[in-house]
Amino acid sequence: MEKICPTCQRTYAPDVVYCPHDGMKLRQDRPAGDDPMIGRVLDGRWIIEKRIGTGGMGAVYLGHQRSVDRQVAIKTLRANLSDTDAFVDRFFREARIATTINHPHSVTILDFGQDEDGTLYLAMEYLVGIALSERIDQRNMTYEEVLRVGVQIASALSAAHDANIVHRDLKPDNIFLLDIPGGGTFVKVLDFGIAKVLDSETQVTRTGQVFGTPQYMSPEQCQGHQVDGRADLYSLGCIMYELVGGRPPFSAETPMAILMAHVVNEVPPLHQLSDVPGRVEQAISSLLAKDPDKRPTNAAAARANFETLLAELDPTTLASIPGSPDASSEGLLTEEHVATATDTHPPLNLAWSDSVEDFDALDLPTRSRTPLYLGAALLALLSVLALVFLRPEDTSAPADPAPTPEAATREASASAPSSAEMEARVRELEATARERAADDARALARPVQERAQAMAHTLEVAARAPARPQTRPRKTTSKRPRPAPEPTPSPAPEVDDDPFKGFFSE
């Protein structure tokens, strides 16, 4: 069979190993068809039957193991990546990491290797069921099922963290719910493809790079910082939040905006999205703390919290389904600030950047004026009633017997004043008010007027009385000799001391 270069697509004889044009390693030519992997036998043991899914690194196929006659799932690396050392190392690292985690809620890796044509593969147990993301779309999980899912995911994470392994891409697409006899919920955690071994000397990833799925990434992971098992707990909190509220904590048009929301924005309270018990919301909110030190200390503590809720919540609450969010309810977040679907972005591998698009402004609804109109109408009604019931009563007429409630209702409806009567009554009240004001003014002016009249009478009497002669006492003066006048000095003769007098005359 001829060989083909994966880069330039040139074909060569079977004995040629490398392409002479670009130096790429050649692989055997594959048969034509929609998927050349269908029908192939990998490494002489695994028969590819059909494709059952695709991922960020390649495809997943349903296969058959000849030696034990059982179905398996086979994950292969994309053909254009098989010759990239970084991706090959990452692929084998996933296999080595996954085989070190021996836990019922983690997927079991059976074998891994590389076929003679360069195809990398990973053989794992074949799971029958649905992904958690599909179950979320159905919106039929009870609180008991939600908490049991949380317990089992935390259990699998605890086993991984004990082996110093951080998943870093925990999301509903990587959580699988098995169909088991008799019903119930059994979880399998998949895809440790971008997991990080904390004590590994050689790491494929570098600090400053961002890996994961934006809707479920921790703040420290969004910033490209060093992560530990508490980053997986934040992702678990995002999953639990979506299971109860129907949507992830944050969503936006761009992945970068979602990353910034995890770092900066406060998580919207769950009770705004669903009728959630307070203790359940508190347990989920503790996982979503921005500061890793404020989250549960480890996955085992998170598991214990969920188990406590399962034991202490009443059966009615556990059997109920979280309420659907009502977009018309007061206090709900708009679509710009929360997720509108459970679809997730593929895992990111981005160099960090400080630039981010701003969120759209929140449009607030116009406040209704109906209460203002109702208040004005009520005020007018009270004014009419005051004019009707504050009229003076006629005391000369004999008192009528107390009417019955029915008669009072009829009389009140019959005696309702017309518009002309109301205007006449208003004019009458105004005239009465003017008369009272004039009387008050006259009462205040009367004492002043009386005092002025008394003073005028006193002055008039004094003016008519006869005048009496007035005698002034004579002043006694002593005669003193007048002083002699002082002699007046004669004026001194004028001396003309102007030296320029007449100098300018003709």
C-alpha positions in Angstrom: 0.0 0.0 0.0 1.3 3.4 -0.9 2.2 6.0 1.7 1.0 9.6 1.8 2.5 12.8 3.2 0.1 14.4 5.7 1.3 17.9 4.7 1.7 18.0 0.9 -0.5 15.0 0.2 2.1 13.5 -2.2 2.1 9.7 -2.4 5.3 7.5 -2.2 6.3 3.9 -2.4 5.8 1.8 0.7 9.6 1.7 1.5 9.8 5.5 1.8 9.7 6.8 5.4 9.9 10.6 5.2 8.7 13.1 2.6 11.7 14.5 0.7 9.9 17.9 0.2 9.0 18.9 3.8 10.6 16.1 5.9 7.2 14.9 7.4 6.8 11.3 8.3 4.7 9.4 5.8 1.7 7.3 6.7 -0.2 4.6 4.7 -2.8 5.9 2.4 -6.3 5.4 3.7 -9.3 4.1 1.8 -11.7 6.7 0.3 -15.1 7.3 2.0 -16.8 9.6 4.5 -14.6 8.4 7.3 -11.5 6.4 6.4 -11.3 5.1 10.0 -14.4 2.9 9.7 -13.5 -0.7 9.3 -9.8 -0.3 10.2 -8.0 -2.5 12.7 -5.7 -0.6 15.0 -2.6 -2.4 16.3 -4.1 -5.7 15.2 -6.6 -5.7 18.2 -9.2 -2.9 17.9 -11.8 -2.9 15.1 -13.4 0.5 14.3 -17.1 0.1 13.8 -18.6 3.6 13.7 -18.1 7.2 14.9 -20.0 8.1 18.1 -18.5 11.6 18.8 -15.9 14.2 18.2 -13.7 16.3 20.5 -11.2 19.0 20.5 -8.3 16.6 19.7 -10.0 14.1 17.5 -12.9 11.6 17.2 -14.4 8.9 19.4 -15.4 5.6 17.8 -17.3 2.5 18.8 -14.9 -0.3 18.6 -14.6 -4.0 19.2 -11.9 -5.8 21.1 -11.2 -9.2 19.4 -9.5 -10.9 22.3 -12.3 -10.7 24.8 -15.2 -9.9 22.4 -16.4 -6.7 24.0 -17.3 -3.2 22.8 -15.0 -0.4 23.6 -14.7 3.3 22.9 -11.6 4.4 21.0 -10.4 8.0 20.9 -8.1 9.0 18.1 -6.0 12.1 17.5 -6.7 14.1 14.4 -4.5 13.2 11.5 -3.1 16.7 11.1 -2.0 16.6 14.7 -0.3 13.2 14.9 3.0 14.6 13.8 3.0 17.5 16.2 5.2 16.7 19.2 3.2 18.8 21.6 -0.1 17.2 20.8 1.4 13.7 20.8 2.9 14.3 24.2 -0.4 15.7 25.4 -2.3 12.6 24.1 0.0 10.1 25.8 0.0 12.2 29.0 -3.8 11.9 29.1 -3.5 8.2 28.8 -0.9 7.9 31.6 -2.8 10.2 33.9 -6.1 8.5 33.3 -4.6 5.1 34.1 -3.3 6.3 37.4 -6.9 7.2 38.6 -8.6 4.0 39.8 -12.0 5.0 40.9 -15.6 3.8 40.0 -16.6 7.3 38.9 -13.7 7.9 36.6 -13.6 6.3 33.1 -11.4 3.2 32.8 -8.6 3.3 30.3 -7.9 -0.1 28.8 -5.0 0.6 26.5 -3.3 3.3 24.4 -0.7 3.4 21.6 0.1 4.3 18.1 -0.7 2.4 14.9 1.9 1.7 12.2 0.6 4.6 10.1 1.1 7.0 13.0 -2.5 7.1 14.2 -2.6 7.6 18.0 -5.5 6.0 19.9 -6.8 5.6 23.4 -9.1 2.6 24.1 -11.4 2.9 27.1 -14.6 1.3 28.5 -17.7 1.9 26.4 -20.4 3.8 28.3 -24.1 3.5 27.6 -26.1 6.6 28.7 -26.1 10.3 28.0 -23.9 13.3 28.7 -24.9 15.5 31.6 -25.3 18.4 29.2 -28.1 16.6 27.4 -29.8 15.8 30.8 -29.7 19.5 31.7 -31.6 20.3 28.5 -34.4 18.0 29.6 -34.9 20.0 32.9 -36.3 17.0 34.8 -33.6 16.3 37.4 -34.8 16.3 41.0 -32.9 17.8 43.9 -32.0 14.3 45.0 -30.5 13.5 41.6 -28.6 16.9 41.5 -27.1 16.3 44.9 -26.1 12.7 44.0 -24.4 13.9 40.9 -22.5 16.4 43.0 -21.5 13.7 45.5 -20.2 11.4 42.8 -18.3 14.1 40.8 -16.7 15.3 44.1 -15.7 11.6 44.9 -14.0 11.2 41.5 -12.2 14.6 41.9 -11.1 13.6 45.4 -9.4 10.5 43.9 -7.7 12.5 41.2 -6.5 15.2 43.7 -5.1 12.6 46.0 -2.9 11.6 43.0 -1.9 15.3 42.6 -4.0 15.5 39.4 -6.2 18.5 38.5 -8.8 18.0 35.8 -8.9 21.7 34.6 -11.7 21.1 32.1 -14.6 19.9 34.2 -17.9 20.6 32.4 -21.3 18.9 31.7 -19.9 17.5 28.4 -17.3 15.6 30.4 -19.7 14.1 32.8 -21.5 11.0 31.7 -24.6 9.5 33.3 -24.8 5.7 32.9 -28.0 3.7 32.3 -28.0 1.2 35.1 -30.5 -1.6 35.8 -33.2 -0.6 38.3 -32.7 3.1 37.6 -30.7 5.5 39.6 -27.8 7.9 38.8 -24.3 6.7 38.2 -21.6 9.3 37.1 -18.5 8.8 35.1 -15.9 11.7 34.8 -14.3 11.8 31.4 -11.5 13.5 29.5 -8.4 14.3 31.5 -6.9 15.5 28.2 -5.7 18.9 29.6 -5.2 17.7 33.2 -2.2 18.9 35.1 0.1 16.8 37.2 1.2 19.0 40.1 4.5 17.2 40.9 5.5 16.5 37.3 8.9 17.8 36.2 7.9 18.1 32.6 4.6 19.9 31.9 3.2 20.5 28.5 1.3 23.6 29.6 3.0 26.8 30.7 2.0 29.5 33.2 0.3 32.4 31.4 -1.7 30.2 29.1 -5.4 29.7 29.5 -6.9 26.2 29.1 -10.4 25.1 29.7 -14.0 25.9 28.8 -14.9 29.5 29.6 -18.3 29.0 31.3 -16.7 26.6 33.9 -13.3 28.0 34.5 -12.1 29.3 37.9 -10.9 33.0 38.3 -7.3 31.9 38.9 -7.5 29.7 35.8 -9.0 32.5 33.7 -6.0 34.7 34.6 -3.4 32.0 33.7 -2.3 31.6 37.3 -1.1 28.4 39.0 -4.1 26.1 39.9 -4.7 23.3 42.3 -7.7 21.1 43.2 -9.7 24.1 44.3 -10.0 25.2 40.7 -11.9 21.9 39.9 -14.2 22.7 42.9 -15.1 26.0 41.3 -15.9 24.2 38.0 -18.0 21.8 40.1 -19.9 24.8 41.5 -20.6 26.1 38.0 -22.0 22.7 37.0 -24.2 22.5 40.2 -25.3 26.1 39.6 -26.5 25.1 36.1 -28.2 21.9 37.3 -30.3 24.0 39.7 -30.6 27.3 37.8 -30.7 26.0 34.3 -27.8 28.1 33.1 -24.1 28.7 33.9 -23.2 31.6 36.2 -21.8 33.7 33.4 -22.2 33.9 29.6 -21.4 36.5 27.0 -20.8 36.8 23.2 -17.1 36.3 23.4 -15.0 33.9 25.5 -12.8 36.7 26.8 -15.8 38.5 28.2 -16.8 35.3 30.1 -13.3 34.9 31.5 -13.4 38.5 32.8 -16.8 37.9 34.3 -15.5 35.0 36.4 -12.7 37.2 37.6 -14.6 40.5 38.3 -18.4 40.0 38.5 -20.3 38.6 41.4 -22.2 35.4 40.8 -25.9 36.1 40.4 -27.8 34.6 43.4 -29.4 31.3 42.6 -32.7 32.2 44.2 -33.3 34.8 41.4 -33.3 31.9 38.9 -35.0 29.1 40.8 -37.0 28.4 44.0 -33.9 26.8 45.6 -33.6 25.8 49.3 -31.4 28.1 51.2 -29.0 25.4 52.3 -28.5 24.1 48.8 -27.8 27.6 47.5 -25.3 28.1 50.3 -23.4 24.9 49.5 -23.2 25.8 45.8 -22.2 29.4 46.5 -19.3 28.2 48.7 -17.8 26.4 45.7 -18.1 29.6 43.6 -16.0 31.9 45.9 -13.6 34.1 44.0 -10.8 33.5 46.6 -9.7 29.8 46.5 -9.1 30.0 50.3 -12.9 30.6 50.9 -13.9 27.5 49.0 -14.1 24.1 50.7 -10.7 22.8 51.6 -10.9 19.8 49.3 -13.2 17.7 47.2 -13.9 15.4 50.2 -15.3 18.4 52.1 -17.6 19.3 49.2 -18.8 15.7 49.0 -19.6 15.8 52.7 -21.7 18.9 52.3 -23.8 17.3 49.6 -24.2 14.1 51.6 -25.4 16.1 54.6 -28.0 17.8 52.4 -29.2 14.4 51.2 -29.6 13.2 54.7 -31.2 16.3 56.2 -33.5 17.7 53.6 -37.1 16.5 53.7 -38.3 14.0 51.1 -40.7 16.4 49.5 -37.9 18.8 48.7 -35.6 16.1 47.5 -38.3 14.8 45.1 -39.1 18.2 43.7 -37.6 19.6 40.5 -35.8 23.0 40.6 -38.2 25.7 39.2 -37.7 27.1 35.7 -36.5 30.7 35.6 -39.2 33.2 34.8 -37.9 36.0 32.6 -40.8 38.3 33.6 -40.2 38.0 37.4 -38.8 41.0 39.1 -35.1 40.9 40.0 -34.0 38.4 37.2 -30.8 39.1 35.2 -31.0 40.0 31.6 -29.7 37.8 28.8 -26.5 40.0 28.6 -25.4 38.9 32.1 -26.4 35.2 32.2 -26.2 32.2 29.9 -29.0 31.7 27.4 -28.1 28.0 26.6 -26.1 25.1 27.9 -24.0 24.9 24.8 -20.3 25.3 25.7 -17.3 26.6 23.8 -14.6 24.1 23.0 -11.6 24.1 25.3 -9.5 27.3 25.0 -5.7 27.5 24.4 -5.3 31.2 24.5 -2.3 33.5 25.2 -3.4 35.9 27.9 -4.5 39.4 26.9 -5.7 42.4 29.0 -8.1 43.6 26.4 -11.8 42.6 26.8 -15.0 43.7 25.3 -17.4 45.5 27.6 -20.7 44.1 28.5 -23.8 45.7 27.0 -25.6 48.3 29.1 -28.6 47.1 31.0 -31.9 48.5 29.6 -34.2 49.3 32.5 -38.0 49.2 31.8 -40.0 52.5 32.0 -41.9 52.8 35.3 -45.7 52.7 35.1 -47.7 55.9 35.8 -50.8 54.0 36.9 -50.2 54.5 40.6 -50.0 58.3 40.0 -53.3 58.3 38.2 -55.0 56.2 40.9 -53.7 58.5 43.6 -55.0 61.6 41.9 -58.5 60.0 41.5 -58.5 59.0 45.2 -57.6 62.5 46.2 -60.4 63.9 44.1 -62.9 61.5 45.7 -61.8 62.4 49.2 -62.3 66.1 48.4 -65.9 65.5 47.2 -66.7 63.5 50.3 -65.3 66.2 52.6 -67.5 68.9 50.9 -70.6 66.6 51.3 -70.1 65.5 54.9 -68.8 68.8 56.4 -71.9 70.9 55.6 -73.5 72.5 58.8 -76.4 70.5 60.2 -79.9 72.0 60.6 -80.5 71.8 64.4 -84.0 73.3 64.3 -85.5 70.3 62.6 -86.4 67.2 64.7 -83.9 64.4 64.5 -84.9 61.7 62.1 -84.7 58.0 63.2 -81.5 56.3 62.3 -81.9 54.9 58.7 -81.1 51.3 57.9 -77.9 50.5 55.9 -79.9 49.9 52.8 -81.8 53.2 53.2 -78.6 55.0 53.9 -77.1 53.6 50.7 -80.1 54.7 48.7 -80.1 58.2 50.2 -76.4 58.7 49.7 -76.8 57.7 46.0 -79.9 59.9 45.6 -78.4 62.9 47.4 -75.2 63.0 45.4 -74.6 66.7 44.6 -74.6 67.8 41.0 -71.9 70.0 39.5 -73.9 73.2 39.8 -74.7 72.5 43.5 -71.0 71.9 44.2 -70.0 75.2 42.6 -72.7 77.0 44.6 -71.5 75.4 47.8 -67.9 76.4 47.0 -69.0 80.0 46.5 -71.0 80.0 49.7 -68.0 78.7 51.6 -65.7 81.4 50.1 -68.2 84.2 51.1 -68.4 82.8 54.6 -64.6 82.7 54.9 -64.3 86.3 53.7 -66.9 87.4 56.3 -65.1 85.7 59.1 -61.8 87.2 58.0 -63.4 90.7 58.1 -64.8 90.1 61.6 -61.5 89.0 62.8 -59.8 92.1 61.4 -62.4 94.4 63.0 -61.9 92.6 66.3 -58.2 93.1 66.2 -58.5 96.8 65.2 -61.1 97.8 67.8 -58.6 98.2 70.8 -56.3 100.3 68.7 -59.2 102.5 67.6 -60.4 103.0 71.1 -56.9 104.1 72.4 -56.5 106.5 69.5 -59.9 108.1 70.3 -59.0 108.5 74.0 -55.7 110.2 73.1 -57.5 112.6 70.7 -60.0 113.6 73.4 -57.2 114.3 75.9 -55.4 116.6 73.4 -58.7 118.4 72.6 -59.4 119.1 76.3 -55.9 120.4 76.9 -56.2 122.7 73.9 -59.3 124.4 75.3 -57.9 125.2 78.8 -56.8 129.0 79.5 -53.1 129.8 79.1 -51.2 130.5 82.3 -48.4 133.1 82.4 -45.0 131.7 82.5 -42.3 133.4 84.7 -38.7 132.7 84.2 -36.1 133.1 87.0 -33.8 136.1 86.4 -30.2 135.3 86.1 -27.8 137.1 88.4 -24.6 138.1 86.7 -21.6 139.5 88.3 -20.0 142.5 86.7 -16.4 141.9 85.7 -14.0 144.5 84.3 -13.5 144.2 80.6 -10.0 143.5 79.5 -8.0 146.2 77.7 -7.8 145.7 73.9 -4.5 144.5 72.7 -2.6 146.9 70.3 -2.7 146.0 66.7 0.8 145.6 65.2 1.5 147.7 62.1 2.1 145.7 58.9 5.7 145.3 57.7 6.7 147.0 54.4 6.6 144.7 51.4 9.9 143.8 49.9 10.1 142.8 46.2 12.5 139.8 46.2 11.6 138.5 42.7 14.8 138.7 40.7 13.1 137.9 37.4 10.4 140.6 37.7 10.3 142.5 34.5 12.8 140.3 32.9 10.5 139.1 30.2 8.7 142.5 29.6 9.2 144.4 26.4 
